[in-house]
Amino acid sequence: MPQEGSPRALDPQRLGDHVDRLYRAAMALCGNRHDADDLVQETYARVLARPRFLRRDDDLGYLLRVLRNTFLNGIRAAGRRPAPLELDPERDGMARPGDPRHPEAALEVAELFAAIAVLPDDQRDAVVAVDVVGLSYSEAARALQTKEATITTRLHRGRTRLAQALRASPELHPDPRRA
């Protein structure tokens, strides 16, 4: 038996004993089932990602601290991201890619994605991460394992190539003399 104060490894086999209590704590923090499920899952993913050593025999206390910290980190991260804006396609004059009422918009979206697909790999990755997925420059840099300044440069070059490719596209700018 380990001495008081000596670190012991967290036993992954015993973590399942605490799921119900962690879930109840997550429900109290989140307020809904879906987010509570996600929070418990993220907590276990963090704990199991690498070996953990505890100073006391209190596995539940440790797991509750990880749960709380994971919840707070999620709130902080959400506060740094812009809030999603719900668009009304009818009111805003926009169409979703598959909307049959606006086939020209679907054609433009398809051309845009085709133009993104032929960008050089590094530029395509930066454009997709920032403009399509919506990551911040620092999040994109971490995800692509590069510097933030490199993301800025790749993004500028990729956007420039996209603008040139879309300007040259005859489908987006039909020749009025052909009509």
N, C-alpha and C positions, 0 to 999 in steps of 0.2 A: 504494500500500500504506500502511495507517495506521501512524503512528509508535508506538513502544513507549509505552504508558501513555495514549494518546489513545483515547477511547471509540469503539467501532464498533457498528453495529447488529447484533443477532442475526439471522442469516439463517433465516427460517422454512422455506425450501426445503431446508436442510441438516439440519433437526431429525430427519428420518426416518432419517438415517445412524446415529443413536444409540439407536434403539428397543430393539434386542436387549440392549445393555449396561444400559440403564435397567431393562428388564424383569428381568434377572438380579439387579440390585441391589434391585429391589422385592420379588422372591421371597425374597431373603435377609432383608429387613426384615419382611415380612408372614408368610412361612411357608406361604402357599397361593396357588394360581393366581388365584382369583377376586379376592382383595384386591389382589394384585399388578397385575392388569389395571386395576382401579379406580384404584390409586395412579398408575400410568403415565398413564392417561387424565387424571386430575385435574392431574398435573404439566404435561402438554402444554396443558391448558385454561388453567392459570394463566399459563404462559409466553406463549401466543398471545393472551391477553386484551388485552395492550397492548404497544407497542414496548419492547424491552429493549436496553440498551446495555452492552457488555462492555468491560473494560479490557485483557483479554488475548485470545489466540486460542483459549482453551480452552472451547469450547462444551460439551463433555461434563462438565467440572468444574462449570460453572455449572448444567447440568441436574441433575447429581447432588446439588448443594446444594439446589436447589428440590425435588427428590424427597424428600430427607431432611427438609427443613422441612415439607413437606406431610404427610409421615408423622407427624412429631412433633405437628403441629397437630391431626391427626385423633385421636391418642391423648389429647391434652389435652382436646379437645372431648368425647370419649367418657367421660373421667373425670368431667366435670362433669354429664353426663346420668345419670339414674337407670338402673340396669341393668334390662333388660326381664325381666319375671317371667312364666314360662310357667304358664298356668292350666290346670287340668284341669277341663273343664266338668262332668264327672260328680261329682268330689269337691267342687268349690266351689259346686255348685248353680247354675251359670251355663250359659247356652246361647249358641251362636253364632247370629247373625241368621237363617241359613238352616237351622238344625237342625230337622228335622221332629219330633223327640221333644219339643220345647218350643215349640209355636206361639205361646203367650202371650208368651214372651220376644221372639220375632221381631216380634210386634205392638208390644210396648213400644219396641223399638229403632226400628222404622219410625216410630212416633209421635214419638219423640225427634228423629229426623232431620228429620221434617216440621216440628216446632216450631222446630228450629234454622234451617231454610230460610226461615221467615217473620220471623225477627228482623230489625231494621234492619241495613243493610249493615255498619256499623262494629262493632256488637255481634256479629253473626254471624261476621265475620272473626276477632275476638278469641277467641270461643268455639272456633271450628274450629282456630285456630292452637295454643291452649294445651290445650284439653280433648280434642280429637279427634286432632290431629297429635302433641301431646306436647311442643311447644316450651316452653322456659323463657320467662319474661316478657321478658327482655332479647332473646332470639332472636326472639320474636314482634314486639317493638317494631322491631327492625331489619328484619324481613321486611315489616312493614306500614308502615314509614317513619314512625314516630311515637315519642313518648316512652314510657318504661316505665310512668310514672304514668298515662298515657292508657290503656294496655292494661289496667291494674288496674281503672280506672273502667269501661271498656267491658265487661270481663269480669264485673264485679260486676252491672252492669245487665243484661247478657245472661243471666246465670245466674238472676237474680231473675225475669226475664220467662219463662224456661224453666220454672222451678219453678211459677209461677202458671199457665202454660198447661197443664202436665202435671197439676196439681192439679184443674184445671177439666175435664180430659178424661174423659168418661163411660166410655170403654173401659177406662181404667186403674183406675177405682173404680166398678164396676157397682153399681147400686141393689139392695140385698139384698131389697127389697120386691117386685121384679119376678120373682124366682126362683120 
